[in-house]
Amino acid sequence: MGILKSLKEFIKKRILINKFPNSTFYDNVQVDRVSKIGLKTVLFSNTSLIESYIGDYTYLQKSTNVFKAVIGNYCSIGSNVSIGLPSHPVNFISTSPIFYDNSQPLKDFFVSKKITSENYNSTHVGSDVWIGQRVMIKSGLTIGTGAIIGAGSIVTKNIKPYSIVAGVPARILRMRFPDKL
């Protein structure tokens, strides 16, 4: 069984390398068919990219998950980061997807079609953004160009360009540069 798993991993990696020849992929990287990756991008082990775009010279450290996001060039994204965390509707009879989204990988549903899309808004990360380890970013937000997000932060609101934020929820600590600059 180990040989078969290794062969499947090798084939997946070769497909990624052929599709994105100027980028680097480590073991167990998941990239769906609609995602795009820029030049010289690096995806470390156990990263996942779903319905997303990653810009040139950006890297995602190990065990990072990106869902429905556009990430700019020259970004440094730490390990165990989650970008594009979906939410559940709070005005339905239940918060369980079996009542509103039959596209989920669940066994049974009480709806025949998806009846809401509010839980999957696209997330936008500008260029030259540094996201520290274990950061979680809610879906639908915009992280401004040049922003820095401290490790362990939970981002629930848009982040201004060139701001340094940290905390739960993330708050502006200071700006990287004076406004004049």
N, C-alpha and C positions, 0 to 999 in steps of 0.2 A: 504494500500500500504506500510506503514511503517513496518508492521509485516513481509510482504513478503521480503522486502529489508533486514531486520534484519536476517531473516532465511537464505537467500542466503549468506550473509556475514558470518554467523556462519558456514555454510557448507564449504565455501571456506577456512576459517581459520582452520577447523578440517582437511581438506584434506592436507593443508600445514603442520600442526602439525604431522599428520600421516606419511607424506613423509619425513619430516626433524624433528624427535622427540627431538633432542637435541638443537634446536634453538627456538627463541622467535619471535612471530609475533604479531604486534598490529593491529588495525582496518584498513580496506581498503588497504591491501597489495596485490599487483598484481605480481605473479610469473608465467611465462609461463612454458610450459611442458618441454622445453629443458634446462632450467636453473638449476644449481646445487648450493647448499648452504652447507658450511662446518659446523663443530661442533660449538656449542655455539654462533652462529651468531644471531644478533638481527636486525630485520627490523621494524622500527617505522612506525607510521600511514602514509598512503598515499604514500608509496614507491612503485616503479615499477621496476621489474627486467625482462629484455627480452634478451633471447639468451646469458646469462651470467653465470659466476661462481664467487661465493663469498667465500673466504677462512675462515678458523677457527677463532673464536673470533673477527670477524669484525662486526661493526655495521654501519647501514645507518640510519641517523636521518630522521625526517618526511619530506615528500614531495620531496624525492630524486628519480631521475630517472636514471637507468643504462641500457644502450643498447649495446649489443654485446661487453662485456668487461670481462676481467679476473682480479679479484681483490684478492690480496694476504691475508695473515693472519695478524691479529692484527691491522687492519686499522680502523681509526676513521674518519667517513665521516659525515660532518655536514648536516644541513637541507637545502632544496631547491637547492641541487647540481644536475647538469646534467653531466653525464659521457657518452661519445660516441656520441656526437652531429654529426649527418650526415651532409654532404654538398651536394649541388646540382652541377651538371656538368655545367661548364661555357662555354664549346665549342659547345653546342647544340644550335639549333634554339631558344629554350626556356629553362628556368630553371625549369619549371613545370614538376612534375613527370608524368603527363598524356602523355608526349612525349617519356618517356624512361623506365618507371617502372610500369607495370600493377599489381604488387603485393601490391601496396599502397591501403589504404582503401578509394579510391575515386570512384565516380560514373561512369565516362567514361574515356576511354583511346584511344589514337591513335596508340598504339602498341599492338601486340598480345602476346608479351613476354617481359621480362625484358632485356634491351639491355646494361645496365651498372651496375657495382657493386662498382664503385669507391666511392660512397657516404656512404658505410657501412663497413669500415675497422675496425677490432677488436682493442680495446683499452686495454692496459695492465698497471695495477697498481701494483707495488711491494708490499711487506709486510711492516708493520709498517709505513704506510703512513697516514698523517693527512691532511685531506682536509677540509678547512673552509667553513662556510656557504655561500651559493649563488655562489659557484664556477661553472664554465662551462668549460668542457674539450672536445675538438674536437675529433672526432673519429680517430682511427688509431695511436694514440700517445702512448708513453711509459713513465710512471711516475716511476722513480727509487725508489728502496727500501729506506725507511727512509726519504723520501722527505716530506716537509711541504708546503702546498699551502695556502696562506693567503686568508681570506674571500673576496668575491666579485671579485676574479681574473678570467680572461679568459685565458685558457691555449691553445695556438695554436702551440706549439713546444714541443718536448720531454723534460722531466725534469730529470736532473742528480740525481743519488742516493745521499741522505743525503743533498740535497740543500734546502734552504728556498727561496721560490719564492712568488711574489705577483705582482699585477698590471694588467693593461689592455693595451697590452697583458702582461701576466705574465713574469717577468724577475727575474734572480737570485739576491737576496739581499745579501746572504752570504751562506757559507757552515755551516752545523751543527757542524762539527768536523774538526780539522786539517787533511790534507791529510795523514799524518803519522799514525794517529789513525785509 
